[in-house]
Amino acid sequence: MDSQSSEWKSELVRAGRAVRETVGKVPAIGGMLASKRKVAVLRLSGVIADSTVRRSGISHAKLARQIEKAFRLPGLEAAALQINSPGGSPAQSALIAGHIVRLAREKEKPVFAFVEDVAASGGYWLACAADEIYVQDSSIVGSIGVISAGFGLEDFIAKHGIHRRLHTSGKDKSFLDPFAPEKEKDVSRLKELQKDIHERFKDWVRERRGKILNGKESELFEGAFWTGRKAIELGIADDVGEMRAVLREKFGEDIKFVDLQPQKKLLPSFLRSEGALQADWARDLLEIAEDRASWQRFGL
């Protein structure tokens, strides 16, 4: 019985294939059945940070499924990255960019980045996942460096009679404690960490941009950023262009753009407790403040 069932399935598969081949030869119907040529569009917008830390912005966890889906599209010609990011986590930037490059090589498909307002720091790390980088005249591009910021609150708590109680089992566990005076050894160690991350960033840019770079490393890799036209002169970007216009010129007017956006999985407000809603509200306000500070570094 199993053998007969298997034979019937094989016959059905062959019959179906024959029907598709015959019908496909009819111009009107064959055109409808054929896989249209597509460009997968991934939007990378916002501050780059782990999604367990913040709800907004970009993270590998949020984008991994969309990246996989992009390179599995039937009829795929290329992937396009729409980038608008002032930067953020180096690790998240490397995870996202590495994932895109790995699949692009595996599927042998080109990737194009299109910078909107800004692709700076981690945002530029993402742009370098592309084979070509397009900008606008007024885009802000670059900032190939590493930054760390915080607050020193020791005077504030002293003024208000607040006493800090901190107990550790390791001499370095209180590294850069914001409630204690800054220690010279902590600053030296932070600079070593930043230098290591900075070297990885520079290696990535050299690997992806290669001989296209047109400037001294002392100019390119010290955290400076430029408008679009200057970035092109320096080899940081390739040309000015808008995504649909550029890719239609490359692949034809009939190319189809498929937007792939991260899914937002939030419980409806009526299913959440008042305390949870208040906590989210407070966290959202803090994220907005942090985001504004990140964007304002670039005059945006």
Secondary structure as UniProt FT lines:
FT   HELIX           2..24
FT   HELIX           27..33
FT   STRAND          38..45
FT   TURN            51..53
FT   HELIX           60..71
FT   TURN            74..75
FT   STRAND          76..85
FT   HELIX           90..107
FT   STRAND          111..120
FT   HELIX           122..127
FT   TURN            128..129
FT   STRAND          132..135
FT   TURN            137..138
FT   STRAND          140..142
FT   HELIX           154..159
FT   TURN            160..161
FT   TURN            171..176
FT   TURN            178..179
FT   HELIX           184..209
FT   HELIX           210..212
FT   HELIX           217..220
FT   STRAND          225..227
FT   HELIX           228..233
FT   TURN            234..235
FT   STRAND          239..240
FT   HELIX           243..251
FT   TURN            253..254
FT   STRAND          256..260
FT   HELIX           269..271
FT   HELIX           274..296
FT   TURN            297..299
//
